Amino acid sequence: MNKQTFDAPVEAPARRTIDTVNAGLQRRYAAEKRFRLLGVGAVILGLLFVAILFLDIVGKGYTAFQQTYIQLPIRFDPEVIDPTGTRAPDTLSGADYRKLVRAALQARFPEVSGRRNKRALYRLLSPGVPQQLRERVLADPGLIGSESDVWLLADDDIDMLVKGHIDRAAPESERRVKDRTLAWVDTLVADNRLEKKFNTTFFSQGASREPELAGIAGALMGSLYTLALTLLFSFPIAVGVALYLEEFAPKNRWTDLIEVNINNLAAVPSIVFGLLGLAVFINFFGVPRSTPLIGALVLTLMTLPTIIIAGRAALTSVPPSIREAALGVGASPLQARLHHVLPAAMPGMLTGTIIGMARALGETAPLLMIGMVAFIVDLPREVTDPATVLPVQIYLWADSPERGFVERTSAAIMVLLGFLIVMNLTAVLLRQKFERRW
């Protein structure tokens, strides 16, 4: 009787404690499950928005990689091109090739009469077609006096019509292409004289006010020169600063102040560096504006903090035993750092450098401040030639009202994203290949 009376109060509290613990565990597990679901939902939502963005860009830009061409029999009339028969380059270059194009169109559509109708007929072709014929004759003067079928660049309105960006079913007053032009286009299609071909102009030409003549070659060359100079300027300086601060600099208030400023500069808006470049490099030192040289100087200032921080982190990851072993076998402190520590930290430094270069490739605001927004037709040959870069070219095209520039803007964004993906993928592969785990 006493034993039963003694055991009863012990078992009841034990059951209540277990029940309380189990209930708490169930609540914590349920909260953890909800948190995981929220995290997965956030990731899925983010990927969905990124996918929508990419699909929108690709959907608008993939058509820019094709261009509409019209095939016409061109008679290279010697009376128009070279009436003197000297075949002098100046004479061939100054000939009226527009007259050859108009003669070919009139021969193809002899029923067209009246100045207004003829003007509409001539607008089937791009304003750059005479230059296309000029380059062909200068490359091969033997064409003079002959007749051959030539694929000529169509006007941007015709290109938009063929690509389906202009609604043929819309009323004539609501579309840029009139009914008579539709009839001419249908005739060319029926005769197999109108086709879409790969748009080589997009990758071989510079800026133009005509969408069908506009290309990214100038912007690509400008970006190449600018990034090459940025890498040349920033990498040695950043590696030297990171090595000194991490390995040799004494720990005092001055080095602490330098470290704080470097960390703060990494978060400064990029347009501030553009203002700095405008005030110091252009107004004070007189560096030519709108050139890859001034662009590289400004981007160097912007990327230095990022590369320095990544370099210091890479140096910190090297085990102290590497330094101690090098010093133990008689190496000087400088030799230990240069011959042993720095090579071990170089993969991390290269990764940070590539990430910094990728950020520089996509920058626009600082370059706008130093004049790289200029309209540049010719391709830059040197680092002191006027140039623009790919992000600025995208900015200029995005501000153009023509429908042809919309697809070229999206196509240029696709090219830029391709470069960024390649650069970041290269950084990941370099880290995986050369990284050592201590």
C-alpha positions as CSV (number, residue, x, y, z in Angstrom):
1,M,0.0,0.0,0.0
2,N,2.8,2.4,0.9
3,K,4.8,1.5,-2.3
4,Q,1.8,2.2,-4.5
5,T,1.2,5.5,-2.8
6,F,4.8,6.4,-3.2
7,D,5.1,5.5,-7.0
8,A,1.9,7.2,-8.3
9,P,3.1,10.8,-7.9
10,V,6.4,10.0,-9.6
11,E,5.0,8.5,-12.9
12,A,2.4,11.3,-13.5
13,P,4.9,14.2,-13.6
14,A,7.3,12.2,-15.8
15,R,4.5,11.6,-18.4
16,R,3.6,15.3,-18.3
17,T,7.3,16.3,-18.9
18,I,7.6,14.0,-21.9
19,D,4.4,15.2,-23.4
20,T,5.6,18.8,-23.0
21,V,8.9,18.0,-24.6
22,N,7.3,16.1,-27.5
23,A,4.8,19.0,-28.1
24,G,7.7,21.5,-28.2
25,L,9.7,19.3,-30.6
26,Q,6.7,19.0,-32.9
27,R,6.2,22.8,-32.9
28,R,9.9,23.3,-33.6
29,Y,9.9,20.7,-36.4
30,A,6.8,22.3,-37.9
31,A,8.4,25.8,-37.8
32,E,11.6,24.4,-39.4
33,K,9.5,22.8,-42.1
34,R,7.6,26.1,-42.8
35,F,10.9,27.9,-42.9
36,R,12.3,25.5,-45.4
37,L,9.2,25.7,-47.6
38,L,9.5,29.5,-47.5
39,G,13.1,29.3,-48.5
40,V,12.4,26.9,-51.4
41,G,9.5,29.1,-52.4
42,A,11.7,32.2,-52.4
43,V,14.3,30.4,-54.6
44,I,11.7,29.2,-57.0
45,L,10.1,32.7,-57.2
46,G,13.5,34.3,-57.8
47,L,14.4,31.8,-60.6
48,L,10.9,32.4,-62.1
49,F,11.5,36.1,-62.3
50,V,15.0,35.5,-63.8
51,A,13.5,33.1,-66.3
52,I,10.8,35.6,-67.3
53,L,13.5,38.3,-67.8
54,F,15.7,36.1,-69.9
55,L,12.7,34.9,-72.0
56,D,11.6,38.4,-72.6
57,I,15.1,39.5,-73.7
58,V,15.6,36.5,-75.9
59,G,12.1,36.8,-77.4
60,K,12.7,40.3,-78.4
61,G,16.3,40.0,-79.5
62,Y,16.8,36.7,-81.3
63,T,15.4,38.1,-84.5
64,A,18.2,40.6,-84.7
65,F,20.6,37.9,-85.6
66,Q,18.8,37.6,-89.0
67,Q,18.4,40.4,-91.6
68,T,16.2,40.7,-94.6
69,Y,17.9,41.0,-98.0
70,I,16.5,41.6,-101.5
71,Q,18.1,40.2,-104.6
72,L,18.2,42.5,-107.7
73,P,20.1,42.2,-111.0
74,I,22.6,45.1,-110.8
75,R,24.2,46.4,-114.0
76,F,27.5,48.0,-113.1
77,D,27.2,50.6,-115.8
78,P,30.7,52.0,-116.7
79,E,29.1,55.3,-117.7
80,V,28.0,55.8,-114.2
81,I,30.8,54.2,-112.3
82,D,33.9,55.1,-114.4
83,P,33.1,57.2,-117.4
84,T,36.8,58.0,-118.1
85,G,37.8,54.3,-117.9
86,T,40.8,55.0,-115.7
87,R,39.7,52.7,-112.9
88,A,41.1,55.3,-110.4
89,P,40.0,54.5,-106.8
90,D,38.9,58.1,-106.3
91,T,36.7,58.0,-109.4
92,L,35.2,54.6,-108.4
93,S,34.6,55.8,-104.8
94,G,32.8,59.0,-105.9
95,A,30.4,57.3,-108.4
96,D,26.6,57.6,-108.0
97,Y,25.8,54.0,-107.0
98,R,22.4,55.1,-105.9
99,K,21.6,55.5,-109.6
100,L,22.4,51.8,-110.2
101,V,20.1,50.7,-107.4
102,R,17.2,52.9,-108.7
103,A,17.7,51.6,-112.2
104,A,17.5,48.0,-110.9
105,L,14.3,48.7,-109.0
106,Q,12.6,50.4,-111.9
107,A,13.6,47.5,-114.2
108,R,12.0,45.1,-111.7
109,F,8.8,47.1,-111.2
110,P,8.4,49.0,-114.6
111,E,4.7,49.7,-113.8
112,V,5.6,52.1,-111.0
113,S,5.3,55.7,-112.0
114,G,5.0,59.1,-110.3
115,R,7.5,60.7,-108.0
116,R,5.8,59.6,-104.8
117,N,5.4,56.0,-105.8
118,K,9.0,55.8,-107.0
119,R,10.2,57.2,-103.6
120,A,8.2,54.5,-101.9
121,L,9.8,51.9,-104.2
122,Y,13.3,53.1,-103.5
123,R,12.6,52.8,-99.8
124,L,12.4,49.1,-100.1
125,L,16.2,49.1,-99.8
126,S,18.4,50.5,-97.0
127,P,20.1,53.8,-97.4
128,G,23.4,51.9,-97.0
129,V,23.0,49.9,-100.2
130,P,25.0,52.4,-102.3
131,Q,27.9,52.0,-99.9
132,Q,27.5,48.2,-100.2
133,L,27.9,48.4,-104.0
134,R,30.8,50.9,-103.7
135,E,32.8,48.5,-101.4
136,R,32.0,45.6,-103.9
137,V,33.3,47.6,-106.9
138,L,36.4,48.8,-105.0
139,A,37.2,45.3,-104.0
140,D,36.7,44.0,-107.6
141,P,36.9,46.6,-110.3
142,G,36.4,43.8,-112.8
143,L,32.6,44.0,-112.1
144,I,32.4,47.2,-114.1
145,G,30.5,46.6,-117.3
146,S,28.9,43.4,-116.1
147,E,25.5,42.5,-114.6
148,S,25.0,40.1,-111.7
149,D,22.4,39.3,-109.1
150,V,23.3,41.0,-105.8
151,W,21.7,40.5,-102.4
152,L,21.0,44.0,-101.1
153,L,20.1,45.1,-97.6
154,A,16.4,45.8,-97.1
155,D,15.1,48.8,-95.2
156,D,14.3,48.3,-91.5
157,D,10.5,48.7,-92.1
158,I,10.6,45.8,-94.6
159,D,12.7,43.8,-92.2
160,M,10.2,44.4,-89.4
161,L,7.4,43.4,-91.8
162,V,9.1,40.1,-92.8
163,K,9.9,39.3,-89.2
164,G,6.2,39.8,-88.2
165,H,6.7,42.8,-86.1
166,I,4.3,44.8,-88.3
167,D,0.7,43.6,-88.4
168,R,-0.3,43.2,-92.1
169,A,-4.0,43.0,-91.0
170,A,-4.0,46.4,-89.4
171,P,-5.6,49.3,-91.2
172,E,-3.2,51.1,-93.6
173,S,-3.3,54.3,-91.6
174,E,-2.1,52.4,-88.5
175,R,1.0,50.8,-90.0
176,R,4.3,52.1,-91.4
177,V,4.2,49.9,-94.5
178,K,1.5,50.8,-97.0
179,D,-0.5,48.5,-99.2
180,R,1.5,49.3,-102.3
181,T,4.7,48.3,-100.5
182,L,3.0,45.1,-99.3
183,A,2.3,44.2,-102.9
184,W,5.9,44.8,-103.9
185,V,7.1,42.7,-101.0
186,D,4.7,39.8,-101.9
187,T,6.0,39.9,-105.5
188,L,9.6,39.7,-104.4
189,V,8.7,36.8,-102.1
190,A,6.9,35.0,-104.9
191,D,10.0,35.4,-107.1
192,N,12.3,34.1,-104.3
193,R,14.1,37.4,-104.3
194,L,13.5,38.2,-100.6
195,E,15.1,36.1,-97.9
196,K,16.4,36.4,-94.3
197,K,20.1,35.8,-93.9
198,F,22.5,35.8,-90.9
199,N,23.0,39.4,-89.9
200,T,26.8,39.8,-90.3
201,T,26.3,43.6,-90.1
202,F,25.4,43.3,-86.5
203,F,28.8,42.0,-85.6
204,S,30.9,43.9,-88.2
205,Q,29.6,47.5,-88.2
206,G,29.6,50.3,-85.7
207,A,26.9,52.7,-84.7
208,S,24.4,54.0,-87.2
209,R,21.1,55.9,-87.2
210,E,19.6,53.3,-89.5
211,P,18.7,50.1,-87.5
212,E,19.5,47.7,-90.4
213,L,23.1,49.3,-90.6
214,A,23.7,49.4,-86.8
215,G,26.2,46.9,-85.3
216,I,28.1,46.3,-82.1
217,A,31.6,45.9,-83.5
218,G,32.7,49.4,-82.4
219,A,31.3,48.8,-78.9
220,L,32.9,45.4,-78.7
221,M,36.3,46.8,-79.7
222,G,35.9,49.7,-77.2
223,S,35.0,47.2,-74.4
224,L,38.0,45.0,-75.3
225,Y,40.5,47.9,-75.1
226,T,38.9,49.3,-72.0
227,L,38.9,45.9,-70.1
228,A,42.5,45.1,-71.2
229,L,43.8,48.4,-69.9
230,T,41.7,48.0,-66.7
231,L,43.3,44.6,-66.1
232,L,46.8,45.9,-66.9
233,F,46.4,48.8,-64.4
234,S,44.4,47.3,-61.6
235,F,45.8,43.7,-61.2
236,P,49.4,44.6,-60.3
237,I,48.4,47.5,-58.0
238,A,45.7,45.4,-56.2
239,V,48.0,42.4,-55.7
240,G,50.8,44.7,-54.3
241,V,48.4,46.5,-52.0
242,A,46.8,43.3,-50.7
243,L,50.3,41.7,-50.1
244,Y,51.6,44.7,-48.3
245,L,48.5,45.2,-46.0
246,E,48.2,41.5,-45.2
247,E,51.8,40.5,-44.8
248,F,54.0,43.5,-44.1
249,A,52.0,46.5,-42.9
250,P,52.1,47.1,-39.1
251,K,48.9,47.1,-37.3
252,N,48.2,50.7,-36.2
253,R,45.6,53.3,-36.7
254,W,46.9,54.3,-40.1
255,T,46.6,50.8,-41.6
256,D,43.2,50.5,-39.9
257,L,42.2,53.8,-41.6
258,I,43.4,52.5,-45.0
259,E,41.5,49.2,-44.5
260,V,38.3,51.1,-43.6
261,N,38.6,53.3,-46.6
262,I,39.2,50.4,-49.0
263,N,36.1,48.6,-47.6
264,N,34.0,51.8,-48.0
265,L,35.3,52.5,-51.5
266,A,33.9,49.0,-52.5
267,A,30.4,50.3,-51.7
268,V,30.7,53.7,-53.2
269,P,28.2,54.3,-56.2
270,S,29.9,53.9,-59.5
271,I,28.9,57.3,-60.8
272,V,31.1,58.9,-58.1
273,F,34.1,57.3,-59.8
274,G,32.9,58.8,-63.0
275,L,32.8,62.3,-61.4
276,L,36.3,61.7,-60.0
277,G,37.6,60.7,-63.4
278,L,36.0,63.8,-65.0
279,A,37.5,66.1,-62.4
280,V,41.0,64.6,-62.1
281,F,41.9,62.7,-65.3
282,I,40.2,64.9,-67.9
283,N,40.1,68.4,-66.4
284,F,43.3,68.3,-64.5
285,F,45.6,65.8,-66.4
286,G,44.0,66.4,-69.8
287,V,43.4,62.8,-70.7
288,P,41.3,62.7,-74.0
289,R,37.7,62.0,-73.2
290,S,35.6,59.3,-74.9
291,T,38.6,57.0,-75.2
292,P,39.3,53.5,-73.8
293,L,42.3,55.0,-71.9
294,I,40.1,57.3,-69.7
295,G,37.5,54.6,-69.4
296,A,40.2,52.2,-68.1
297,L,41.5,54.7,-65.6
298,V,38.0,55.3,-64.2
299,L,37.2,51.5,-64.1
300,T,40.6,50.8,-62.4
301,L,39.6,53.1,-59.5
302,M,36.3,51.3,-59.3
303,T,37.6,47.7,-59.4
304,L,40.7,48.2,-57.2
305,P,38.8,47.8,-53.8
306,T,37.0,44.6,-55.0
307,I,40.3,43.0,-56.1
308,I,42.2,44.1,-53.0
309,I,39.5,42.7,-50.7
310,A,39.5,39.4,-52.6
311,G,43.3,39.3,-52.6
312,R,43.5,39.8,-48.9
313,A,41.0,37.1,-48.3
314,A,43.0,34.7,-50.5
315,L,46.2,35.5,-48.6
316,T,44.5,35.0,-45.3
317,S,43.4,31.5,-46.4
318,V,47.0,30.4,-46.8
319,P,48.0,28.4,-43.7
320,P,50.7,30.0,-41.5
321,S,52.7,26.8,-41.8
322,I,53.6,27.7,-45.4
323,R,55.2,30.9,-44.2
324,E,56.9,29.3,-41.2
325,A,58.3,26.4,-43.4
326,A,59.7,28.9,-45.9
327,L,61.3,31.0,-43.2
328,G,62.6,27.9,-41.5
329,V,64.6,26.8,-44.5
330,G,66.3,30.2,-44.8
331,A,64.0,32.2,-47.1
332,S,63.7,35.9,-46.4
333,P,60.3,37.3,-45.5
334,L,59.9,38.7,-49.0
335,Q,61.0,35.5,-50.6
336,A,58.6,33.5,-48.4
337,R,55.7,35.7,-49.5
338,L,56.6,36.0,-53.2
339,H,57.7,32.4,-53.8
340,H,55.3,30.5,-51.5
341,V,52.4,32.5,-50.1
342,L,51.5,34.5,-53.2
343,P,51.4,31.4,-55.6
344,A,49.2,29.6,-53.1
345,A,46.8,32.6,-52.9
346,M,46.8,33.4,-56.7
347,P,43.7,31.3,-57.6
348,G,41.6,33.3,-55.2
349,M,43.1,36.6,-56.4
350,L,42.4,35.6,-60.0
351,T,38.8,34.8,-59.1
352,G,38.4,38.2,-57.5
353,T,40.0,39.9,-60.5
354,I,37.6,38.2,-63.0
355,I,34.6,39.2,-60.8
356,G,35.9,42.8,-60.8
357,M,36.4,42.7,-64.5
358,A,32.9,41.4,-65.0
359,R,31.5,44.2,-62.9
360,A,33.6,46.7,-65.0
361,L,32.2,45.2,-68.2
362,G,28.7,45.9,-67.2
363,E,29.2,49.5,-65.9
364,T,27.5,52.4,-67.6
365,A,27.1,55.3,-65.2
366,P,30.9,56.2,-64.8
367,L,31.5,56.0,-68.5
368,L,28.6,58.3,-69.3
369,M,30.3,61.0,-67.1
370,I,33.6,60.8,-69.1
371,G,31.9,61.1,-72.5
372,M,31.9,57.6,-73.8
373,V,28.3,58.1,-74.8
374,A,29.4,59.8,-78.1
375,F,28.0,58.5,-81.4
376,I,31.0,56.6,-82.8
377,V,30.7,55.1,-86.3
378,D,34.3,54.1,-87.0
379,L,36.0,51.2,-85.1
380,P,38.7,52.3,-82.7
381,R,42.2,51.4,-83.7
382,E,44.1,52.6,-80.7
383,V,43.4,53.2,-77.0
384,T,43.3,57.0,-77.6
385,D,40.7,56.8,-80.4
386,P,37.1,57.8,-79.6
387,A,35.1,54.8,-78.6
388,T,32.1,53.5,-76.7
389,V,31.4,50.3,-74.8
390,L,28.7,47.7,-75.0
391,P,26.6,48.8,-72.0
392,V,26.6,52.4,-73.3
393,Q,25.6,51.2,-76.8
394,I,22.7,49.4,-75.2
395,Y,21.7,52.6,-73.4
396,L,21.8,54.6,-76.6
397,W,19.8,52.0,-78.6
398,A,17.2,51.7,-75.8
399,D,16.5,55.4,-76.2
400,S,15.8,55.1,-79.9
401,P,12.1,55.0,-81.0
402,E,12.5,52.8,-84.1
403,R,11.2,49.2,-83.7
404,G,14.4,47.9,-85.3
405,F,16.5,49.2,-82.5
406,V,14.4,47.3,-79.9
407,E,15.5,43.9,-81.2
408,R,19.1,45.1,-81.5
409,T,19.0,46.4,-77.9
410,S,17.8,43.0,-76.7
411,A,20.4,41.2,-78.9
412,A,23.2,43.4,-77.5
413,I,22.0,42.5,-74.0
414,M,22.2,38.9,-74.9
415,V,25.8,39.3,-76.1
416,L,26.7,41.2,-72.9
417,L,25.1,38.6,-70.7
418,G,27.0,35.9,-72.7
419,F,30.3,37.7,-71.9
420,L,29.4,38.0,-68.2
421,I,28.4,34.4,-67.9
422,V,31.7,33.3,-69.6
423,M,33.8,35.5,-67.3
424,N,32.0,34.3,-64.1
425,L,32.2,30.7,-65.3
426,T,35.9,31.1,-65.9
427,A,36.3,32.4,-62.4
428,V,34.6,29.3,-61.0
429,L,36.6,26.9,-63.1
430,L,39.9,28.6,-62.2
431,R,39.0,28.3,-58.5
432,Q,38.1,24.7,-58.8
433,K,41.2,23.8,-60.8
434,F,43.8,25.6,-58.8
435,E,42.3,25.9,-55.3
436,R,44.1,23.9,-52.6
437,R,42.3,22.7,-49.5
438,W,44.6,22.9,-46.5
